[in-house]
C-alpha cells in the first residue's frame, strides 16, 4: 500500500466554523483519513493532517485549498505566523511504499491544479523546488503576503505555476514534498518579544545555530507570553531534546525560564522515544519497549485513551 501524508496549513486560527468547513472537505473524500487538526488564535493559523493513498490525498488537498480560497480573505488576515496565502503551504510526505520522487510528482500535479482551477499562483518548495532559492519556505515567504504583492512581479519571485500576480483575496500557495517535520514551540516566562527573537536567532540554522532547525520569536498576546516557534526539519539530526535544552540554556543567559512547550500536529513515535530515553538517561529503549507497539505488531488492536 502506498501511503502518503499531507499537512496543509491555513491562514485561519480564530474562526472555528471556517476551519471546520475546511476539515469537512477531507472527511468527504473516500479513502482519505483525517488524522488531526488544530488552530491557534495568536498564530491565526490552522494545521490539518490527513493520509491515504495518493489519489484521495491529492483530491483532499485540492478541496481544502479550494475551501480556504472561498472563506479566507488575506486582506483581513493578521497573525504572528509568516504566510503568503489563505492556503499557505501544502506539503506531501512519503510514509510507506512511496518514494520522495513520487511525492514530488504529486505536489506538481496539485500545484498546477490550484493555479488552473482556482487562479491562485503556486510555488514549488522543499524537494519539489526547481531552484536552490526555493527549497526553504522562509525564502518563499520573504515579505509575506503584503510584500509578495509587489515582489511577485520580480523575475526571481515569480511563481512556478501561474501569472506574476497574487489572487486578490487568497494570495499564493507553496506546494512541495518533504520528509517528516516536527513543529515544536517553547513558551517563555516573559512577555518580552525581543528575548524570544534573540533565542530564535541563536538556534536557527540560517543564523549559524542548530542543524535542520528553523526558529522564530513570536508574541502570544492572548496568553501573555513570548514563544520560540520552531520547525525541526530532521529530528534524527537535531532532536526535540536537543532543541529544548538549547532554548533553556539561551533563556537562562537572558534571565528568563521556560514555562512549557507544545507540539503542533503529529510526530513520529521515534521522536518521543528519543526524548524520553535521553531525558531519563535510559539505555537501549526501542519501539519494542512500547506496549501498544508490541501488541500492534502481534495483531492486537490495543489503543487505550
N, C-alpha and C positions, 0 to 999 in steps of 0.2 A: 504493500500500500504506500502510495506517495502521500506524504503528509507535509503540508506547508502551513506556516503560521503567518498571520497578518496582524499588525498592531498600529492601525491608523490613529493619528492624533488630531483632534478637532478644536478649533478656537471657540470653545464654549464650556464654561465650568460653573455657570450661575443659574442658568435656566434648565431645570431638570426635565421639563417637558420636551425641550429640544434634544437633549441627549437621549432621552427615552425613544424619541422618534427615530433617531439615527440607529440606535441599538435594535429597534424593531426590524429594520431592514435586514440585519444579519439573521435574526430569528426566522425570517420568512424565506430564506434561501435553503432549499433542501440539500442536505449533505454538508452544510456548514455548521460548525459548533461554536456557539458563543462561550468563551471561557471566562471572561472577566471584563468589567468596565468600571471606571472611576472618574470623578470630576473634582476639580479644586477651584474655589472661587477666587483665590488670590492669583494663581497662575491663569485663571479664566480659561481652563483647558480640560478636555476630556480625553481619556485614553481607553480604547476599546481593543480587546484581544479576541481573535477567533481563529479557528483552524479547520482543516479538512483537506480533501484532495484539491488539486489545482483549479479545476473549472468552477466549482461552487465558491471557492475562496476569491477567485478573480471577480465573480459576479457580485459577491457581497461587498468587496472593496469598492467596486464602482458604484453600487447602490448607496452605500453610506456616504460616499463623496457627493453624489447627486443630491441626497437629502440635505447635507450640510450646505451645499450651494443654495438650495431653496430657502433655508431657515436662518442662515448666519450672514449678517451684514458686517463686513470688515470695517466699514466707515464708522461703525458704532462700537467696535471692539477695543477694549483696553484691558491689559493684563500684564503680569510680571514675566510670563514666558515668551521668549522670542517666537515670532511666527510670520508667515508670508501669506497665509490664506485661510479660508474657512475650514477646508480640509487641508491641514498644514503639511502633513507628511504621511506617506503610505509605504511602510517597509514590508517586504516579504522575506521570511526566514525559513530556510530548509530545516526540517525536523527529522524526517525519516524517508528513505527510499527516493530522495530527490536531491539533485545537485544544486550548487550555487549558480551554475550556468543556467539551469532551467529556471531558477527564481529570477535571474536577470531577464530572461525572455518574458516571464510573466509580468515583471514590472514594466517592461517596454510596451507590452500589449495594453496594460491598464493605463499607462501614461498617455498613450496615443488615443485611447478611447475617451479619456477625460477631456482631452482637448477637442476631439472631433464632435462629441455629443454634448458637452457642457460648455465649450468655449472658455475653459479655464486653462491657461498655459501651464505646462508641466516641465519640471527639471528632473533629470535623472541623477541620482546620487549613490553613494556607497559603492558596492561592487558593480552597479549599473552605470556609473559615471563614465562619460565619454572623454573626459579630460581630468587631469590631476586636481585642478582647481575646483572641481565639483564633487570630489569624493566625500568631503566633510560637510555636514549640514550647516555649521556656523558660517561657512563661506557663502553658501547659497542664501542664507538668511541675513547676510550683512545689510544693515539698514532697515531690516524688517519690512513689513507691508508698506509702511509710509515711504521709506526710502526707495523701495523697489519700483514704486510708481514711475519714477523718472529713470532710475538706473536700468530698468528693463530694456530701454532703447539702446544702451551701450552694446557694442559688439560682443564684449566678454560676458555680459549679463543676460543675453537673450536666451529664451527658453529652448529646450531640446525639442519640444513639440508645441507649436502654436506661434502666433504673431508676437512681436515685441511690444505687447501691451498687457495689462492685467485685466481680469474680469472686473467689471465696475463695482461689484459688491463682494465677490468671493476671492479676489486676489489671484494667487497662483498656488500650485501644489508641487511638493517634492515627492518623487516616487523612486523606490530603489530596492535593492536586495542587500541583506547584511546578515551577519551572524547574530546570535542571541545577545541582547543588550540588557543591562540591569539599570533601571532608573532608581537612583538612591539619593535621598535627601537627608541632610543632617541639620537639625534645628538648634539654634544657639540661645543661650540665656542673655540675650541682649536685643535691643531694638535699633542698634546702630548698624545700618546697612553697610557702611564702609568697612566694618570688621569682616562681615561675610564676603565682601568683594575682595578684600586682601587675602583671605584664606583661599578663596576660589582661584585667585591668581597664582598662589603658591602651589596649588595642587594640579592644575590642568596641564596637560602635556604640551599644549601650544605655547605655554609660558616657561617651559623647562621643568615642569613638575613630574607627576606620575604618568607612566606609560599607559596609553589607551584610556585616559580619563579626560572627560570634558566637564568643566565646572563653571558655575556662575553664582554670584551672590544675589539673593533676592529678598525683598521685604514682604513678609506675610502680614499685611495690615490688619486683616480680620482677626488674627490671633496674637498680634502684638510682638512678634519676634522676627529676627533675621534668619535666613536659611541659606545653606550652601547646597545648591541643587546640582546633581551630577548624573552623568551617563557613564557607566562602566562598559566600555566597548568590548573588552575581553577580560572576564573575571579570572581567567586562568593566568593572565599576565599581572593584573593588579586586582586583588580580591576586595570584597566588601570589608573584610577585617583590616586590610592594609589602608584602605581609604578612611575608614572610621578612626583608626589610630592616628592617621595623619591630620585629620580635622581636629581631633582632640589636642594634639601636640601644638598645632598652629594657633588654636584658640587660646590655649594656656599662655602662649607667648604674648598674646594681646590682652590678657587679663579677663577672659571670659570662659565659660564652661559650656559643654554640650548638654542640652536638656532632653533630647530624644532624636530618633531617626525614623525614616519611613521608606517603604518600598512602594513604588508606583507601578501597578500592573503585576505581572508574574515574574518568577525567577526559577531557574532550574534547581533541583534538589542538590546537585553537586555544590552549588554555591552556599547552600545552607549547611551542608556537612562540613565544608571547608571552614566556614566561620565558627561553627560550633566546636570543632576539634581544635582549632587554633586558639580560640578564646579560653577553653578549658585545658589546653595542652594535653589532649588525649591522643595517643598514638594509634595509628592503624585503623581509623574509622572509615568505613566504606558504606555503600548502599545496603550491603548485607547486614549491617547493624541496625537498619531501619525496619521496624516490624511490618509496616504497611508494604514496603517494597518487597520484603521476603515473602509475604503472603501473596502479593500480586504475581510474583514470579512462579509461585506454586499454583496459581489459578484460583486463588481465593479472593473475591472482591471485598476486601475489608477496608472501609474508609470511614472511620468514626468522625463525629463532629468535633 
